[in-house]
């Protein structure tokens, strides 16, 4: 009791047992955690955290045998990631995804998976595609908030193998949380350019990007995938203000993409255009060309033509925007 005679946490006999059950989940001792939750359910099934913890512990305990039977390395890591995907769906349906028990399970599953992906890479299990092993490891690490190791791992993957939208977005997230905001926004900009649909929004917590995605949802409520329009609104709001110099081969590649997209854009019906991602992707390509001719290799005629084309594609978005720019 405290001085006023009121009940305190130290007087609550269930709380220490609940915290012990959380610790057991985080350690992967799911059978023991289930036993405690059975005890707590008998004592008070409505106690805060108990129903959620009971579901979480039983879900993972039902898979405990398979976890131990899977061989170390990629197979075990991939198995855990498949089970986590199933758990995420289950947790969403039961509205327990944000519970303390779910967070404890996440720590255990992703720590084990990251360790197994490291083992797989060291053994050369992904000789045909080490990039995917490193990318999956990066995903585990960013989920755990281990941003320094994310950067070490995925910068190595980017320099030794290749880049991808998923990789760049994970790096962007980690650079944001380590305080390098300009590099974070550069990587996010390039990720959205390469392929917005590859960006896993579940790992994106960087505020400039989450705010941008919310803007898209507000401005385009009928948009099926806010990731597609994010780079367009990122340009309009100057969120992605950090740019990298483009090489001649990149410019030629963008021109080819524009030609292909324009050909399809001209032949599709309005309904099909509205039900596809072709408009934001075409606009995004033009915006990269506009940046190039405005800031890197100034060409008045190209700038004028691109601006006119953007207004023709979406007058509401660009007419007032370019008028405001002229007044600056």
Secondary structure, 3 states (H helix, E strand, C coil): CCCCCCCCHHHCHHHHHHHHHHHHHHHCCHHHHHHHHHHHHHHHCCCCCHHHHHHHHHHHHCCHHHHHHCCCCHHHHHHHHHHHHHHHHHHHHHCCCCCHHHHHHHHHHHHHHHHHHHHHHHHCCCCCCHHHHHHHHHHHHHHHCCHHHHHHHHHHHHHHCCCCHHHHHHHHHHHHHCCCHHHHHHHHHHHHHHHHHHCCHHHCCCHHHHHHHHHHHHHCCCCCCHHHHHHHHHHHCCCCCCCCCCCHHHHHHHHHHHHHHHHHHHHCCHHHHHCCCHHHHHHHHHHHHHHHHHHHCCCHHHHHHHHHHHHHHCHHHHHHHHHHHHHC
